[in-house]
Amino acid sequence: QRLESLERSGIITRKAVANGRGYLYELSAAGRELGSVIEALGTWGYKWASKDITDEHVDPDFLMWALRRMVRVDALPEQRVVVLFRFRGYKDRQYWLVLQRPEVDLCLIDPGYEVNLTLDANPEAMARVCLGHFGLLHAVRSGDVELTGVSRYRKALSDWLGVTRFASMAKST
């Protein structure tokens, strides 16, 4: 429904895929022109709304989908690495991030691979790591994040996890 609404508004175009199964959606000229508006809103939101984050404001599902998109695939090792994420206060939810070039998969049920790292965290702390407010090492040292597993992967995880692109944009304004 959202895609249809965007198409009706002229923000995207829809083309049938060559094999006849599904559609390819692309930004229209109007959609591309919205880019600077979206960037400005993102920068504003980062600068003014991200400073007041608390655990009750963080949705672990949303956080994990955002974190998945921020993984620096080019920094990943050649072999598959599986990171199990658990958030304090959400005992009923677990997330497996399967890091295997060139893909990053987020699983909500155990994918059946050996877990190489386990990360237990306060949701707020991981959100702040993703926002670039402080690094993963800082969160581990403070006790807000506990990281267990293979030593070389524990040391490398901060290089694999990126931060929102709005962090650098907000600093330059």
Secondary structure as UniProt FT lines:
FT   HELIX           2..8
FT   TURN            9..10
FT   STRAND          12..16
FT   TURN            18..19
FT   STRAND          23..27
FT   HELIX           29..33
FT   HELIX           35..49
FT   HELIX           50..52
FT   HELIX           55..57
FT   HELIX           60..70
FT   HELIX           73..75
FT   STRAND          81..87
FT   TURN            88..89
FT   TURN            91..92
FT   STRAND          94..100
FT   TURN            101..102
FT   STRAND          103..107
FT   STRAND          117..121
FT   HELIX           123..131
FT   HELIX           136..142
FT   STRAND          145..149
FT   HELIX           151..160
FT   HELIX           166..171
//
